[in-house]
Amino acid sequence: MKKTLNDVQVSDKKVLVRVDFNVPIKDGLITDDNRIKAAVPTIKHLVENGAKVILSSHLSRIKEEADKAKKSLAPVAKRLEKVLGQPVKFVPETRGAVLEKAINEMKPKEIILFENTRFEDVKDGEVVKFESKNNPELGKYWAGLGDIFVNDAFGTAHRAHASNVGIASNIAESCVGFLVQKELEMLAKGVDNPEHPFIAIIGGAKVSDKIGVIDNLLTKADKIIIGGGMAYTFFKAQGHKIGKSLCEEDKVELAKEYLQKANGKIILPVDSANATEFKDVTPVYSGVDLDDDVMGLDIGPKSIELFKETLKGAKTVAWNGPMGVFEFENFKKGTVGVCEAIANLGNAFTLIGGGDSAAAAIQLGFADKFTHISTGGGASLEFMEGKVLPGVEAIQNK
């Protein structure tokens, strides 16, 4: 078990907190502040316990000097002030005398947010990737600014960056924040120690993106429902005609292996919602054998019913990936159907592993009906694959 906030004494200490404030910003305005709100419990706990709170986060990718002008965390500091109802001092630097002075002058219960950690990826116009390649000197420098490190950025836990692994490896004391703690507990309950029957639902475009997930869950789940574009690679493996549908030719043999290994555990769609081109048009429904000029863009109504039937009585459900081209109004019925079926299960433990399926559930107004929706698409995917998350691994054990 990793140390949590409740295992460390923070009073009068300089506490470095890696948060995930990678929020969408349009014309200088934040369009969704959910990630800011998600960090509030950890920040409030630190303030209430007399810590000097030093926050850091990345915002988008920095590929050239010009990116810095529109990817500053300054608007985030303003929004955080409103959300917390207390001042947040923004320091527009990632290192140097100005930042050091601001930190050294802090009083207990004060909060500083310093500039986008990814600004360290470009120096004087040159791409150096100090932050995203975990430059040892940078991690050591940031660690030297504080006494304790708290990692509360689950969205980057699958990456070894200077601002998470780099700091944790160079500081006397480290722990996870409340957000990361909850993520790890929920994912463990939904994937590592599920109550049975355990049904996994895997969607999305590519088999290659989900190989690790299928591999890991074949040993744990009672059934694995497969939908989305990746289903057509499985159909091809079964000898069906798939028309112009998405197919990873180099994964057809692997799909065959999975179907044999699964021993009936894998449940595939039985019908398809099709179009002749990749456009939001009225779907034409068919079985899973498609004409040469059509492509499958969603599961059909019979598949929705089959998946609902498969989910009946489930005690644990883990879902990752949409059932079709969810952004097309005419091809989101499969994702909506699966979302509704999970939401109405009643007393099951239901988990969404971030990414597109999380966005779908939130957009459709089902967020409250799930036990847990992960805040980190990539991190939760790697957890579902059974991989070690470097950002968590670097934190001290209890």
C-alpha positions in Angstrom: 0.0 0.0 0.0 1.2 3.5 -0.9 1.3 6.3 1.7 -1.7 8.5 1.6 -2.4 12.1 2.8 -3.5 10.6 6.2 0.0 9.1 6.7 1.9 12.4 6.5 2.3 15.4 8.8 2.0 18.5 6.7 1.8 21.4 9.2 4.2 24.2 8.3 5.7 22.0 5.6 6.3 23.0 2.0 4.1 20.5 0.2 4.6 20.0 -3.6 1.4 18.7 -5.2 1.3 17.3 -8.7 -2.3 17.9 -9.9 -3.9 17.4 -13.3 -5.1 20.8 -14.5 -4.9 19.8 -18.1 -8.2 21.5 -18.9 -9.7 22.6 -22.2 -9.1 26.3 -22.8 -10.7 28.2 -25.7 -9.9 31.9 -26.4 -8.4 32.1 -22.9 -11.5 30.7 -21.2 -11.8 27.3 -19.5 -14.6 25.3 -21.0 -14.6 22.4 -18.5 -13.3 22.7 -14.9 -14.0 19.2 -13.7 -10.3 18.4 -13.3 -9.8 21.6 -11.2 -12.7 20.6 -8.9 -11.4 17.0 -8.6 -8.2 18.3 -6.9 -10.1 20.4 -4.3 -10.4 17.8 -1.5 -6.6 17.3 -1.5 -5.8 21.0 -1.6 -8.4 21.8 1.1 -7.0 19.1 3.4 -3.5 20.5 3.1 -4.7 24.1 3.7 -6.8 23.0 6.7 -3.7 21.2 8.2 -1.5 24.3 7.8 0.6 23.3 4.8 2.3 25.6 2.3 0.8 24.3 -0.9 2.8 24.4 -4.1 0.8 23.1 -7.1 2.2 22.0 -10.4 0.6 20.7 -13.6 1.1 20.3 -17.3 -1.4 21.8 -19.8 -1.5 20.3 -23.2 1.8 19.6 -25.2 4.5 22.2 -25.8 6.1 21.5 -29.2 7.6 25.0 -29.9 8.2 28.3 -28.2 5.1 29.8 -29.7 2.9 27.3 -27.9 3.8 28.9 -24.5 1.7 32.1 -25.2 -1.6 30.2 -25.3 -0.8 27.3 -22.9 -0.1 29.2 -19.7 -1.7 28.0 -16.4 -2.6 31.7 -15.5 -6.4 31.2 -16.3 -6.4 28.0 -14.3 -5.0 29.9 -11.2 -7.9 32.4 -11.5 -10.5 29.6 -11.8 -9.0 27.7 -8.9 -9.3 30.9 -6.7 -13.0 31.0 -7.5 -13.5 27.3 -6.9 -11.6 27.3 -3.6 -12.7 30.7 -2.4 -9.2 31.7 -1.4 -6.3 33.5 -3.1 -4.0 31.4 -5.4 -0.7 33.1 -6.3 0.4 32.3 -9.8 4.1 32.3 -10.5 4.7 32.4 -14.3 8.0 30.5 -14.1 9.0 26.8 -13.9 12.3 27.4 -12.1 14.6 30.2 -11.0 14.9 33.0 -8.4 11.4 34.3 -8.8 9.8 30.9 -8.0 12.2 30.2 -5.2 11.6 33.6 -3.6 7.8 33.1 -3.8 8.0 29.7 -2.2 10.4 30.8 0.6 8.1 33.7 1.5 5.0 31.5 1.9 3.1 31.3 5.1 1.1 28.2 6.2 -2.3 27.8 4.4 -1.1 29.8 1.3 -1.2 28.4 -2.2 1.1 28.8 -5.2 0.5 27.5 -8.7 3.6 27.7 -10.9 3.7 27.7 -14.7 3.0 24.7 -17.0 5.6 22.0 -16.3 5.7 21.2 -20.1 7.3 24.6 -20.7 10.4 22.7 -19.7 10.1 20.6 -22.9 11.2 23.6 -25.1 14.1 25.8 -24.1 15.2 28.8 -26.2 13.3 27.4 -29.2 14.9 23.9 -28.9 12.8 20.8 -28.1 14.6 19.3 -25.1 11.7 17.3 -23.4 13.1 17.9 -19.8 9.7 17.3 -18.3 8.2 14.5 -20.4 11.5 12.5 -20.6 12.0 12.8 -16.8 15.3 14.8 -16.9 17.1 13.9 -13.6 18.4 17.4 -13.0 14.9 18.9 -13.3 13.2 16.3 -11.0 15.9 16.9 -8.4 15.5 20.7 -8.7 11.7 20.6 -8.2 12.1 18.2 -5.3 14.4 20.7 -3.7 11.6 23.3 -3.5 9.6 21.3 -1.0 9.6 18.9 2.0 6.8 16.5 1.0 5.5 15.4 -2.4 1.8 14.5 -3.1 0.9 12.9 -6.4 -2.8 13.7 -7.1 -2.6 13.6 -10.9 -4.0 10.2 -11.9 -4.2 11.3 -15.6 -0.4 11.2 -15.8 0.3 8.3 -13.5 1.2 6.0 -16.4 4.0 8.4 -17.5 7.4 8.8 -15.9 7.8 12.6 -15.9 10.1 14.9 -14.0 7.0 16.4 -12.2 5.9 13.0 -10.8 8.5 10.3 -10.8 11.4 12.8 -10.9 10.2 14.6 -7.7 9.1 11.5 -5.9 12.5 9.9 -6.4 14.4 12.9 -4.9 12.3 13.9 -1.9 12.3 12.8 1.7 8.6 12.0 1.9 5.9 11.2 -0.7 2.3 10.1 -0.7 -0.7 9.9 -3.0 -3.5 12.5 -2.8 -7.2 11.7 -2.3 -8.0 11.6 -6.0 -5.3 9.1 -6.8 -6.1 7.1 -3.7 -9.8 6.8 -4.8 -8.8 5.9 -8.3 -6.5 3.1 -7.2 -9.1 1.7 -4.7 -11.9 1.8 -7.3 -9.9 0.3 -10.2 -8.6 -2.5 -7.9 -12.1 -3.3 -6.9 -13.4 -3.3 -10.5 -10.5 -5.1 -12.1 -8.1 -6.9 -9.7 -10.6 -8.1 -7.0 -14.0 -8.1 -8.7 -17.1 -9.7 -7.3 -18.4 -12.3 -9.8 -20.1 -12.5 -12.3 -17.6 -10.0 -13.7 -18.4 -8.6 -17.2 -15.9 -6.5 -19.1 -17.0 -4.4 -22.1 -14.2 -3.4 -24.5 -14.9 -1.1 -27.4 -13.0 1.5 -29.5 -11.5 1.4 -32.9 -8.4 -0.8 -32.7 -7.6 -4.2 -31.3 -4.0 -3.1 -31.0 -5.0 -0.4 -28.4 -6.7 -3.0 -26.2 -4.5 -6.2 -26.6 -3.1 -5.8 -23.1 -6.6 -5.3 -21.6 -8.1 -8.3 -23.4 -5.1 -10.4 -22.3 -5.4 -9.4 -18.7 -9.2 -9.6 -18.5 -9.4 -13.1 -20.1 -8.0 -14.5 -16.9 -10.3 -12.4 -14.7 -13.7 -11.8 -16.4 -16.6 -14.2 -16.7 -17.5 -12.6 -20.1 -15.9 -10.0 -22.3 -18.2 -8.1 -24.6 -16.4 -6.6 -27.6 -17.9 -3.8 -29.7 -16.7 -0.8 -31.7 -14.4 -0.8 -34.7 -12.3 -3.5 -33.2 -15.2 -6.0 -33.6 -14.7 -6.1 -37.3 -11.2 -7.5 -37.0 -12.8 -10.3 -34.9 -15.5 -10.8 -37.5 -12.8 -11.2 -40.2 -11.1 -13.7 -37.9 -14.3 -15.7 -37.9 -14.4 -15.7 -41.7 -17.2 -13.0 -42.1 -17.2 -10.5 -45.0 -16.7 -7.0 -43.4 -16.9 -4.8 -46.5 -15.0 -1.5 -46.1 -15.1 -1.7 -42.2 -12.1 -0.8 -40.1 -9.9 -3.9 -39.9 -6.3 -4.4 -38.6 -5.1 -7.1 -41.0 -2.0 -7.7 -38.9 -4.2 -8.5 -35.9 -6.6 -11.0 -37.5 -4.6 -14.0 -36.4 -4.3 -12.6 -32.9 -8.1 -12.2 -32.8 -8.4 -15.9 -33.9 -6.2 -16.9 -31.0 -8.2 -14.8 -28.5 -11.5 -16.5 -29.7 -10.0 -19.9 -29.2 -8.4 -19.1 -25.8 -11.6 -17.4 -24.6 -13.5 -20.6 -24.7 -16.9 -18.9 -25.2 -16.1 -15.9 -22.9 -15.9 -13.4 -25.7 -19.3 -12.1 -26.8 -19.4 -10.3 -30.2 -22.1 -8.2 -31.8 -24.7 -10.1 -34.0 -25.7 -7.2 -36.2 -24.2 -4.0 -37.6 -25.3 -0.4 -38.3 -23.7 0.5 -41.7 -23.1 3.3 -44.2 -21.3 3.5 -47.6 -19.0 6.2 -46.4 -17.7 7.6 -43.1 -20.5 10.1 -42.6 -23.3 10.8 -40.2 -26.1 9.4 -42.4 -29.1 7.2 -41.7 -27.8 3.7 -40.9 -28.6 0.6 -42.9 -28.8 -2.4 -40.6 -27.6 -5.9 -41.5 -26.1 -9.1 -39.9 -22.4 -9.2 -39.5 -21.7 -10.2 -43.2 -21.4 -6.9 -45.0 -21.5 -6.0 -48.7 -18.3 -4.9 -50.3 -19.3 -1.2 -50.5 -20.4 -0.7 -46.9 -18.7 -0.1 -43.6 -19.9 -0.9 -40.1 -20.0 2.2 -37.9 -22.0 0.9 -34.8 -23.6 -2.2 -33.3 -27.2 -2.9 -34.3 -30.3 -3.2 -32.1 -30.1 -7.0 -31.8 -26.5 -6.7 -30.4 -27.7 -4.1 -27.9 -30.3 -6.6 -26.7 -27.7 -9.4 -26.6 -25.4 -7.3 -24.5 -28.2 -6.3 -22.2 -29.0 -9.9 -21.7 -25.3 -10.8 -21.0 -25.1 -8.0 -18.4 -28.1 -9.3 -16.4 -27.1 -10.4 -13.0 -23.5 -9.0 -13.2 -22.0 -8.0 -9.9 -19.0 -6.1 -11.4 -18.8 -4.3 -14.8 -15.8 -2.6 -16.3 -16.3 -0.7 -19.5 -13.6 0.9 -21.7 -14.4 2.2 -25.2 -17.5 3.1 -27.2 -19.6 0.7 -29.3 -19.5 2.8 -32.5 -18.7 6.2 -34.0 -20.2 7.9 -30.9 -19.6 11.5 -32.3 -22.1 10.8 -35.1 -25.6 11.3 -33.9 -26.9 8.3 -36.1 -24.2 5.9 -34.9 -24.2 6.4 -31.1 -27.2 4.2 -30.4 -24.9 1.2 -29.5 -22.9 3.3 -27.0 -26.1 4.8 -25.5 -27.7 1.3 -25.3 -24.8 -0.2 -23.4 -24.5 2.9 -21.2 -28.2 2.6 -20.2 -27.9 -1.1 -19.6 -25.0 -0.7 -17.2 -26.6 2.3 -15.5 -29.7 0.4 -14.8 -28.0 -2.7 -13.3 -29.0 -1.7 -9.8 -26.7 -3.2 -7.2 -23.6 -3.9 -9.4 -20.2 -2.3 -9.0 -19.8 -0.4 -12.3 -16.6 1.2 -13.5 -15.7 3.2 -16.6 -12.1 3.3 -17.5 -11.9 7.0 -18.6 -11.5 8.1 -22.2 -14.4 8.1 -24.7 -16.7 5.9 -22.7 -16.4 8.3 -19.7 -17.2 11.2 -22.0 -20.2 9.3 -23.4 -21.6 8.6 -20.0 -21.2 12.2 -18.8 -22.7 13.7 -22.0 -25.6 11.3 -21.8 -26.3 12.3 -18.2 -25.5 8.9 -16.7 -22.5 9.9 -14.7 -24.4 9.5 -11.3 -25.5 6.0 -12.2 -22.0 4.6 -12.3 -20.0 3.6 -9.2 -16.8 5.2 -10.6 -15.8 7.0 -13.7 -12.0 7.2 -13.9 -10.4 10.6 -14.5 -7.5 9.1 -16.4 -8.1 7.4 -19.8 -4.5 6.3 -20.4 -3.7 5.5 -16.8 -6.9 3.5 -16.3 -6.3 1.6 -19.6 -2.8 0.6 -18.4 -4.2 -0.4 -15.0 -6.7 -2.6 -16.8 -3.8 -4.2 -18.7 -2.2 -5.1 -15.4 0.7 -2.7 -15.9 2.6 -0.9 -13.1 1.9 2.9 -13.2 5.3 4.6 -12.7 3.7 7.8 -11.1 2.3 5.6 -8.4 5.2 3.1 -8.1 7.6 6.0 -7.3 5.5 6.9 -4.2 6.7 5.6 -0.8 5.0 2.6 0.7 3.3 2.8 4.1 
